Amino acid sequence: MRFFGINSKYMTDVHNDVLDPEDFDTVLSPDIEFSGALSFEKPFLIKGKVSGEINAAGFLVVDEEAVVEANIRAARVIVLGSVKGNVSAGEKVEVAACGKLVGTVTAPEINMETGCHFTGRCVMTEKKNPD
């Protein structure tokens, strides 16, 4: 089973959220390095390198070979690659076995798969009720 073009063997919850690669509004390819503030609303896949700040109303996936050094705010974040910075999500943060996260994670739901590398602090928040 594939998840956004990523093999789903990395996450226990991933099989529940299968989407086609076409569902990503933007893909930052492996040969791109971006530095600065990044904002978006639709699903975004990082395969390259990003440093700075990421603010998203939508869904963010950090691919296996991606390197991110940024504070992240998003609805949902999946880490398959490397993230150094604080991650805050309104819904969920998932770190796969192949993922590495260094920083404070804040979200109502945090999933860290066995084998992942995590150095930091977890802060569980209350789920927001839909109005």
N, C-alpha and C positions, 0 to 999 in steps of 0.2 A: 504494500500500500504506500502511496506517495502523499506527502503533505507539502503543498506549495513547491513541488519539485525536490523536496527534501525527504530522505528515507525516514519513515515514521518509527523505525526501530529505536530512535533516541528518546522518545517520550512516552510515558504511560497514557497520558491524556490526548495525545496528538490525533489518534485515530478518530476521535470524536469531532474533529474540526477540519475535515478534509476539504481543501479548496484547490482549484487549478492554478498553475502559475500565472495565468491570465488575470487572476483576481487581484494581483498586486498592481497597484496604480503605478508604482515606480520600483525599479531594481537598480541599486548602486552596484555596478559590476566590479569584479575583483581587481581590475587594473586602475580603479579610481580611488584617489585619496581626497577627502573633503575635510576642510577645517572651517569652523564657524558655527552659526546657529542654523539648525535644520528644523523646519516646521511642516507638518502635513496632516491630512485628515483621513486619507484612504490607506489601505494596507501597503506596507513598505518593507522591502527586503534589502538588507545590507549584506553585500558579499565582499566589499572592499574595506577601506580604512576610513574611520570618521573620528574627528576630535572636535571638542567644543561642547555644544548643548543640543539636545534633541527634545522637541516638544511636539507631541502628536495627539490628535483627537482619536486616532485610529489604532491600528494593530501594527506592531513592529516585530520583525524577525531578524536576528543577528545570525547569519549563516556560519557554518563550521569554520571556514577560513577567515572570516571577518574579524577585524580588530577595532574595537570602539573604546575611545577614551573620552567619555562624555557623561554628564548627568542626563538622565533620561526621564521624561514624563510622558506616559502613554496610557491608553485604555488597557492594553494588554501587550506583554513583552515575552518573547520566547528567545532564549539565549542558547545557541548551539556553538557559537564561537567564543571570543574573548571580550569581556566588558570590564572596564575599570572606571568606576564612577557610581554615583547613587542612582538607583532605579526606583521610580515611583509609578505605580499603576492603579488605575481606578477599579480594575477587575481582577487581573491575575498576572503573576510573573512565574515563568517556568524556566528552569535551568536543566538542560539535558545532560546526560552522562558525559558527553564530549564538551560541555560548556564550562567556561571559567568566568566567575564573577567576583570582583573585588569592590566592595562598597556596601552601603546601607540599602536594603531592599524594603520598600514600604508598599503594602497592598493588602486587600482583604483575603486574597488567596495566594499562597506561595508554594510552588511545587519544585523540589530539588531532587532530581533523579540520583539514585545511588551511583557513585563514581564521578559525579561532577566535582569541580573545585570551587569552593566558596570561602572567601575570607571577608568577614564583615559582620553586619548586624541585620536581623530581621525584625520588622515592625508590622504586626498584623493590625489592620484597620477594619472597621465595620463596613459591611457591604452597604452601598447606597441603595435605598428603595426607589424603584422607578415611580415617578409621579404620574 
